[in-house]
């Protein structure tokens, strides 16, 4: 029995046990949801130790004060001779606010003997009246009294909790109506609206990437480490120059190459001026050495861009095919970088940026 709202649910563990080879071993833990405003019916056999009762333990986890728990003791007729559950039924032991109700059910022998319900109720009544520990409270024991008690408790509980439940549902309904009002004229099957929604999503995706790289995205900014454009900036201005500086240059060997290039370009003639062709020949050879560190830098930058795209693509999680398209475009970036390098290597300029790495002119 429960009355409650979904947000009031409390997750507790329900321990299942299964019998194997005559021994009980713990089964897997199942998670059950119980509303915090529900009535709990904890059924426990009287011929077992209530201190280890799974039902009472579970009820105590969600109802520590025992305000909403109704205890039911079964198998009172199967208790060992000389023992009884009087103190528990009188609510003096393992106290519950709503108390305990004892019942005597049909046993396997009664079921095989086709003992009907009416006869079982009569036998249960006689048991409580004739038992010295239960006769003084026989009117508060038995299946009939349990049925009456549960109906009364549930009716009262519904009456007490219904106003709160109604208020909660009304607040949710008003909030939902406010959200639905924005889509009053929305037509999901309209191709024009689908295209517009797709364009808005792609535009927002591009804007998020741009802000992440330029460093103006407050939503994705991290205060713990560098990210986005800051990491790419570090690759260009710290990692890439470091890789370039590691390149070994033999000045004597380069001077020989320059002399050979000049003489080979002049041929049989004796030149008075150094031709640009010699500069281009030497420069192209040195630029070719930049291929390995450049490709390494491209790979690192692509990885950073992929991280940025992955973070910004959360809004597209509902569209897996669109995300697959994004991944395909992402892996085209290294190829585009290589093509750009091949194009730029064919254009020579004396105002080369790499000269900044060697201010002494070496």
C-alpha positions, 0 to 999 in steps of 0.5 A, a space after each residue: 500500500 502506498 500513497 506518494 509522488 515519484 520524487 518522494 521515492 527512496 531507494 533501498 536494497 531488498 535482499 533476496 535469498 534462495 535455497 540451495 542444497 539445504 542452505 541459504 546463500 545471498 542472492 543478488 541485490 535488487 533495488 526497489 523504490 518505496 514512496 516516503 509517504 507510503 504505508 508499509 506492511 511488514 510480514 514476518 513468521 513468528 517462529 523466526 527471530 524478529 531481530 533478523 527479519 528482512 521485512 522489519 529491516 527493510 521497513 526500518 530503512 525507510 521508516 526509522 521511527 516506525 510511524 508508517 509500518 504495520 507489523 504482521 506475525 504469521 505461523 503463531 501456531 508453529 512456535 516452539 512449545 513454551 514460547 509465544 509472541 505476546 510481548 511483540 503483539 502487545 507492542 512492547 518489543 520492536 515497537 511500531 506506532 501502528 502495532 502488530 496483528 497476528 494471524 494463523 494461516 492454513 498449513 500444507 496439511 490443511 491445503 492438501 485436505 481441502 480445508 476451506 477459508 471459512 473453516 480456516 477462519 474458525 480454526 484461527 479464532 478458536 486458536 486465539 481464544 483458547 491460547 492463554 497468551 492471546 485470549 485477552 486480545 483475541 478480538 485484535 488478532 486474526 485475518 478478519 481483524 487484519 482486513 478491517 485494520 488495513 482498510 481503516 488505516 489505508 482510508 485514513 492515510 489516503 485522507 491525510 495524504 491526498 491534499 498534499 498529493 493533489 497540491 503537488 500534482 496541480 503544481 506539476 500540471 501548471 508547470 507542464 501547461 506552461 511548457 506545452 504552451 510554447 509548442 501549441 502551434 508546433 507541427 512535428 511533421 512539417 518539413 519546414 520546421 524539421 529543417 529549421 530545427 536542424 539548422 538551429 541545432 547546427 548553428 548552436 553547435 558551431 557557435 559552441 565550438 567557436 566560443 570554446 576555441 576562442 575562449 569566450 564560452 563561460 559554459 564550458 570553461 574549466 578552472 582546473 586545467 587548460 582546455 579548448 583554445 588554450 590547449 591549442 594555443 600552447 601547442 602552437 606557441 610552446 610545443 611546436 617551437 620546442 620540436 623545431 628547436 630540437 632539430 639539429 642544424 650543421 652550420 658547416 654542412 649547410 654552408 657547403 650546400 649553399 655554395 654547391 647550390 650557387 655554383 650549380 645554378 651559375 653553371 659555367 658562368 661566373 655570377 656576381 649576384 646570388 640568385 633567388 633560385 639558390 635560396 629557394 633550393 636550400 629553403 625547400 630542403 630545410 622546410 621539408 625537415 619541418 614535415 615530421 614536427 608539423 604533422 605531429 603538431 597537426 595530430 595533437 591539434 586534431 585531438 584537441 579539436 576532437 575533445 572540443 567537438 565531443 564536449 559540444 556535441 552533447 546536444 546532438 546525443 539524440 541524433 546518433 547518425 548526425 554524430 557519426 557524420 560529425 566523427 567522419 568530418 573530424 577525421 578528415 582534419 589531418 588530411 586537410 592539414 597535409 594538403 594545406 602543407 603541400 600547397 604552402 610549401 610551393 610558395 616561398 617568402 623571405 618574411 617567414 615566421 620560423 625566422 623568429 625561432 632563430 633571432 641570431 640569424 643561424 
